[in-house]
Amino acid sequence: MHPLRSAPAPLPLPPVPAAKACRVLRWQADRPSSVQVGQFLRQLAVLVRAGVPLLRALETLVRQAPSSGLKTTIERLAAAVRAGKRLSEQMVQEPGVFSAMEVGMVRAGEAGGALAPVLARVAAGRDKAQRLRRRLRSATAYPSLVMLVAAVIVTGLLLFVVPRFQEIFATQLRGQPLPALTQAVISTALFVRTHVLFGVAGLAGFVVLARWLAGTARGRRWRDQLVLRAPVIGPLVRRIAVAGFARTLGASLESGVALLPALALARDTAGNVVVARALAGVMARVKSGDGLAGPLRAIPVFRGMPADMIEVGEESGALPEMLSRVAEIYDDEVDAALTTLLTLIEPALIVTMAVVVGTLVIALFLPIVRIIQLMG
């Protein structure tokens, strides 16, 4: 027999990685949005509060799901409830849809027989977080767009317009020296043309390095420390952290979650590594028998009004209500700070862009005036 015919056929490579990647991409594409999940929780709370059994409420909401991702999620929840499981047990299996705080609150509501109000509070908390995210995106979208447009305009002028004017100046001025401003602009354009590739490579390397550092524990801690100490962003981030902590802790306590598990949920949703580590120390002191206000007062972020109001809530036995009040106050302060920041950033960016572009235009037209004088 021919040796080629006697050799066994090569085995095909196992398609497991590709299939896994397709499953991951399909899951990301089918995952419901935060707004859709919030609407589902609110509708579920209304149906359960109206006396509709949980399984029937889920089956009703399956038919009303606005997307295939949300429909699939509700079907899995209904199947788990139909099999005798609790709703929170299946919510744990949906980590990209429901947060740990929401699962803990629903679990406490199931244990206390108050599932409907807990679902309403979970939906309200998700709505507040969604509004804050939209507010932050709108606050950063306009400055980012203006800076991008300014960078593109300035780069285009330096790469394409300034060299043409430089040729005209060299021909028409007949060896006359250029104005200092024009010479500075031409030197800058020459530097940009010479080092544009190195600049792009350096920027890409910086982005890759920053993303790699953000994926490490030490890098996240350095980043969050810098953010907290930033002159303009720092106070805003501190207010957001206090509001999120107070809202999560107050809603968890009001739903029946014990203090230590509620503190763990609030720590995990702090959004800042530095604040989360400080809250871990607060949990250790509370576990040893201390109150909540004292350990919080040792953290600079919570020092002052938040710790004082929490202390009043502990003494009066109205800690969840006081925490909700703290969250409302700091939410209002965040809105006011964002409004002020937008009010100041917009004219500052416009003035900066006008100064940069105007400087380039003046630098290019100064030699033209001299050329006209020479021609006269």
N, C-alpha and C positions, 0 to 999 in steps of 0.2 A: 504493500500500500504506500501511496505517496506520503512523505513525511508531513506535508502541509495538511493532508486530509486526516491523518491520524492524530494531529494535535487537537486537544479539546478547545472548544470555542471559549473566548474570554467571557467571564461573568460580567454582567452589567453592574455598574456602580449603584449602590443603594441610594434611592432618591429621598432619603429621610431628611437631610438638611433643607432641600428645596421645598419638600412638602411642609416642613415645620415653618419655613419662612412664609410660605403661602398662607398657612393657618394664622400666623401672627398678623400678616397684612390684612387678611380677611377679617380678623377680630377687630383690628383697629378701624377698618372701614365700617364695620357693622356696629361699633360701639355707640350707644346713644349719647347725645350731647347733654351737657349739664342742665340746660334749660328744659329739655324734654324729661329728664329724670325728676326735676323739681315739679313740673306739671303733673307727672304721674303720682308723686308722693302726695301732692295737694289733693288730687282727685281721689286717691285711695283713702285719705283721711276723711274726706267728705262722705264717701260711701260707708266706711266703717262706723263713723259717728251717726249716720242715719239708720244703723241697725242691720246693714247688709252683711252677711257672713263674709269672712275674709276671702275664702276660695271663690265665692261667687263674684265678689268685687274684683278680684284679679282676672277672672274669666271675662268679666264685662270690659275691663280696661284693655284686654288683649285685642278686642275687636275695634277699639278706638285708638290704638297706637298709631302715631303719625309716621313712624319709620320702622323698617324691618329690624333694625338693631334693638329698638325699645320693645318691639313685639316679641322678639326672641328672648329678651331678658325677662319680660313679664311671664312668658310661657314657662321658663325655667322656675321662676318663683311659684307659679301656680302648681307645677308638677311636684315641687318639693312639699308644698302645703297639702296637696292631695295625698302624698305618701305619708303624711303624719308628722312632718317636720315643722319646726317653727320658721316664721318668716326670716328671722335674724340668722338662722343657720344657713339658709341659702344665700342671704345677702353677703355673708362672709366669702362665698365662692365667686362673688362679682367684685373683685378689688378695684377694677378700673371704673366701676359704676358708682358704688357706694363707698364712702370713706369709713375709717375705723370709728370715728365719732358717731356717725349715723347708725352704724351697726350696734354700737354700745348703747345708744339711746333707745333704739328699737327693742333690744334685748331687755333693757330695764322696763320699758313700757309693757312688754309682754308679761314679764314677771309680776308687775304691779297691776295688771288689768286695765291699763290706760293707754292702749295702743293708738287710738284715734288722736288724742291731743299730742302725743309724742310725734306721730307722723306729721301733724300740722306744724309743730315746732321745728322738725327737721327740714320740712319744705321751706319754712320762713327763713331759717338759717342759710339754706342753700341759695335762696333768692337774694339775701343780703350780700353773701359772698360773691354772687354773680354780678350784682350791681357794682360792687367795689372793683372787681376785675375789669368790667366795662369802663368804669371811670378812670382806672389807671391806664388802660389801653388808649382811651381818648386823650388822656393827658400827655402821653408819650408819643402818640402817632403824629400829631402836627409838628412838634419840634424835630422829630426824626426826619419827616418829609422835607421840611425846610432846610435842614442841614444837608440832606442828601442832594437836593436841588442845587444848593449853593456850592457844594463840593464838585458836582458835575460841571456847573457853569465855569467855576474858576479853573478847573483842570482843563476844560476845553479851550478856554482863552489862553492858558499857558502853553498848551501843546500845539495849537493850530493857528491862533490869531497872532500871538506875540512874535513868532518866527517870521511871519509875512511882513509885519511892521519893521522888524529888525533889518530885513533886506532892503526895504524902502529907505530906512534911515541911513544905512551904510552907503546907498547910492546917491541920495539927494543931499546929505549934509556935507559931503566933500571933506571928510576928515574932522569936522567940527565935533567937539565932545558932546555927549548926551547929557541931559539933566540927571541929577543924582537919583531922583525917583524912577525915571525910565531905566537907568542902568541897573538899579536894584531889581526891577521887575524882569528885565531881560536875563539877569543872572539867575533869578529864581526859576524862570522858565527853562533855562539851560540845565539847571540842576534837576528839575522835575523830568525833563526829557531823558537825561542821562541815567537817572536812578529810578525811573517809574517801575521797572520790573522788580528791582530790589524792594521798593516800597510795597508793591502788591504782595511779593513773597513774604516780606516782614509782617504785613498785616494779617495774611493768612496764617503764618506761624504763630502770631500772637493770639489769634482766635482759637487755634487748635490747642495751644498751651493753656489758655484760660479755661477752655472746656475740660481739658484733662485735669487741671487743678480743681475745678468745680466738682469733679467726680470723686475726689479724695476727701477724707474727713478733715485733714489739716487745711486743704484749700478752701473748703466750704467755711471753716471757722475763720480763716483770714478774710475771706470775702464778706462774710456777715459782720465781722468786726469793723471793716472799712466802711460798710454801708451804714452801720449804726453811728459811726463817728463823722460821717459826711456832713458838711455844714448845712445843706438845704434838704437833702434826701433823708438824713438821719432822723430828725424829729418826726418826719412823716412816717418812716418805717417803725419808729417806736410807738407812735399812736396806733398804727395798724396792728402791731403785735399785742398791745394792751387790749384793744377792742376785740380781736379774735380770741384771746385767752379768756376774757370776761364773758363773751358770748357763748363760747363752747362750755366753759365751766358752769355758767348759770343755767344753760339749757340742759346740761347733763344732770345737774343736781335737781332741777325741777322735774325731770323725767324719772327720778327715782334712783339714779346711779349714785353709789357711795362716793365719799369724798376722794379717797385715794384713786380708785379707777377713773373718776372724773378728772382728777389732776393729770393722770396719765394720758387721757384723751386730749386734754387741753395742751399738754406738753407736745404731743405728737403733731398737733395742728398749729403750732406756734409759727412755723414758716421761717424761723431763724435759729441757726445752730447755737448761737451764743445764748439766746433767751431760753432755748430748750434745755441746755446744760444747767442754767441757773434754776429753772423750774424743777429739774431732777433733784437739786439740793433742797428745794422747798419741800418736795415729796418726802425726802428722807427725814427732815425735821418734823413734818406733820405726822409721819409714821411713828416717830419717837414720842409724840404726845404734845407737841407745840401747836399753837393756833396757826391760822393761815396768814393773817395780816402781818405778824412779826417777821416771819421769813421773807414775805414778799417785800417788806419795807427795806430789807437789806439789798435788794436788787435795784440798781439805779433806774431801770425802765419803769418800775412800779412804785417808786418812791413818790410820796406826796399824796395827791388826791385819790388815786386808785386804792392805795393801801389804807388810807383813812376811811374811805367809804366801805371797804371790805371789813374793816374792824367794826364799824358801826353795824353792818349786817350780821356779823358773828354775835355781837352783844345783844342785838334785838331779835335774833332768830329768823331774820329775813335775808339770809345770804343770797339765795338765788335771785330775789327781786333786786337786791343792791348790785349784784353782778350785771344783771340786765341793764340797770340804769347806767353803770359805768360804760358798758358797751355802747349804749345809745349816745352818751356824751362824747365818747371818743370817735364814734362814727360821724357825728356832726362836725367835730374838729377836723377829721380827715377830709370831709367834703369841703369845709371852708379853706383848709390848707391847699387842696388841689385847685380850687377856684382861684385863690390868690396866686398860686404858682403859674397857672395858665395865663392869668392877667399880666404877670410880669414877664413871662418867657416870650410871648408873642411879639410885643414891641421890641424887646431886646434882640430877638433873632432877626427881625426885619431891619433894624438899625445896623446890626452887624453885617448882614448881607449887603445892604446899601453902601456901607463904608468900604467893604472889600471890593465890590464891583466898581464903585465910583473911583477908588484909588487906581485900579487897573486902567479905567478909561482915561482918567487925567494923566496918568503916566504915559499913555500911548499918544495923547493929543498934544502934549507939551512940545515934542520935537516937530510936530506938524506946523505949529505956530512959527517955530524957528525956520522951517523950510520955506514957508510963505514969505517971511522977512527976507531970506536970501534971494528968493526969486524976484522980489520987488527991487 
